[in-house]
């Protein structure tokens, strides 16, 4: 093999290797970007769920406070009605 042919073979091999590395790293970058976007979406969803749970907890606490402050059934409030009927001879 002549040195010119050997050099051509080395350059061609290096070019193929460089293309392989570039193709693989580009795909890995895209996969990493996709994974990062999905992780961010999951974090946002978890944050929304946590906020909703906190709001529900606050609503339950408010309802409990309102129930404690409200009068309890008939025991707290009584009303009396008196009816008087008069009969007799009106002249």
Buried (B, 14 or more C-beta within 10 A) or exposed (E): EEEEEEEEEEEEEEEEEEEEEEEEEEEEEEEEEEEEEEEEEEEEEEEEEEEEEEEEEEEEEEEEEEEEEEEEEEEEEEEEEEEEEEEEEEE
